[in-house]
Amino acid sequence: MKPILQIPSEWTDTSKLFIALGDEQRQRILLAFEPEERLNIGQIVAASTLSRTAVSHHLRVLREAGALQSEKRGKEVFFHINKTMMTEALEAVLSYIKHNI
């Protein structure tokens, strides 16, 4: 057994993503998006059984983890899935596993 010295550089940005994806409510929020769709918090709340406060919390976690991006249009904030970041993070982990484990 080799000593565990540090997290592989390929995994640096993945811990928050895995934590965010580990929650069923956050998974449901992500699954509410159609490809390339942008939703505001009101639309997400309407599709959810959660309160606006709970949805807001989950959106913050997803955004901080990089799974979602947001953009402000007027007074509304629209969220969309950051497909590039999530794909790159998961592919980096898979590549490390394939080549090093």
C-alpha positions in Angstrom: 0.0 0.0 0.0 1.3 3.4 -0.9 0.9 6.3 1.4 -1.9 8.9 0.7 0.1 12.1 0.3 -2.3 14.4 -1.6 -5.4 14.5 -3.7 -4.6 14.0 -7.4 -4.7 17.3 -9.2 -7.4 15.9 -11.5 -9.7 15.7 -8.5 -9.1 19.2 -7.1 -12.4 20.7 -8.2 -14.5 17.6 -7.7 -15.2 17.4 -4.0 -17.8 20.2 -4.0 -19.4 18.8 -7.1 -19.7 15.3 -5.6 -21.1 16.7 -2.4 -23.6 18.7 -4.4 -24.6 15.8 -6.5 -24.9 13.5 -3.5 -28.2 15.2 -2.4 -31.4 13.8 -3.9 -33.1 17.2 -3.9 -30.3 18.8 -5.8 -30.4 15.8 -8.2 -34.1 16.5 -8.8 -33.4 20.2 -9.4 -30.8 19.3 -12.1 -33.1 16.8 -13.7 -35.8 19.5 -14.0 -33.7 21.2 -16.7 -34.2 20.4 -20.3 -31.0 20.5 -22.5 -29.7 24.1 -22.8 -32.7 25.4 -20.7 -32.5 28.4 -18.4 -34.8 28.6 -15.4 -35.4 31.2 -12.8 -36.0 30.3 -9.1 -39.8 30.7 -9.5 -39.9 28.2 -12.3 -37.8 25.7 -10.3 -40.0 26.2 -7.2 -43.1 25.6 -9.3 -41.6 22.3 -10.5 -40.5 21.3 -7.0 -42.2 20.2 -3.7 -39.7 22.4 -1.8 -40.1 25.9 -0.4 -38.5 28.9 -2.1 -36.0 29.1 0.7 -35.0 25.4 0.3 -34.7 25.7 -3.5 -32.6 28.9 -3.0 -30.2 27.0 -0.7 -29.9 24.1 -3.1 -29.3 26.4 -6.0 -26.5 28.1 -4.1 -24.8 24.8 -3.3 -25.1 23.7 -7.0 -23.7 27.1 -8.2 -20.8 27.1 -5.7 -20.0 23.5 -6.8 -19.9 24.6 -10.4 -22.8 22.4 -11.5 -25.0 25.5 -12.3 -24.2 28.9 -13.7 -26.4 31.9 -13.2 -27.0 35.1 -15.1 -29.0 38.1 -14.2 -31.5 39.5 -16.7 -33.1 42.6 -15.4 -34.4 41.7 -11.9 -34.5 37.9 -12.7 -31.6 35.4 -12.2 -31.6 32.5 -14.6 -29.8 29.3 -13.9 -28.5 26.7 -16.4 -26.5 23.6 -16.1 -22.7 24.0 -16.5 -22.4 20.9 -18.7 -18.8 21.6 -19.6 -17.5 21.8 -16.0 -19.4 18.8 -14.9 -18.3 16.7 -17.9 -14.6 17.8 -17.5 -14.6 17.1 -13.7 -16.1 13.6 -14.1 -13.9 12.7 -17.1 -10.8 13.8 -15.1 -11.8 11.4 -12.3 -12.6 8.6 -14.7 -9.3 9.1 -16.6 -7.3 9.0 -13.3 -9.1 5.8 -12.3 -8.5 4.2 -15.6 -4.8 5.0 -15.7 -3.7 4.9 -12.1 -5.8 2.5 -10.2 
